[in-house]
Amino acid sequence: MDIEELKTFVEIADAGGITPAARRLGVSKSIVSRRLARLEADLGVRLLSRSNRGATLTEAGTVFQVYAANVCNEMNMAIQKILPARKTA
């Protein structure tokens, strides 16, 4: 599992589906679907229930989304903390 997969999953959950997440991320639906599939395979659990009308989070997806969002937020904060040091080095 990598951070891009987590970010993609969080975006899917926030956007309400794969298509709107792909638009927000500026990537194709197939990339979003692949990242989600890899994450679900790594975890061994379905995070989204897909239907003709879109996708909804499973119970596991709802729980995991909270933690994945926290990880992504922490990574973003860590990156922001080191950016000034990185620019002057």
Stockholm file with secondary structure:
# STOCKHOLM 1.0

chainA/1-89         MDIEELKTFVEIADAGGITPAARRLGVSKSIVSRRLARLEADLGVRLLSRSNRGATLTEAGTVFQVYAANVCNEMNMAIQKILPARKTA
#=GR chainA/1-89 SS CCHHHHHHHHHHHHHTSHHHHHHHHTSCHHHHHHHHHHHHHHHTSCCEEEETTEEEECHHHHHHHHHHHHHHHHHHHHHHHHHHHHHHC
#=GC SS_cons        CCHHHHHHHHHHHHHTSHHHHHHHHTSCHHHHHHHHHHHHHHHTSCCEEEETTEEEECHHHHHHHHHHHHHHHHHHHHHHHHHHHHHHC
//
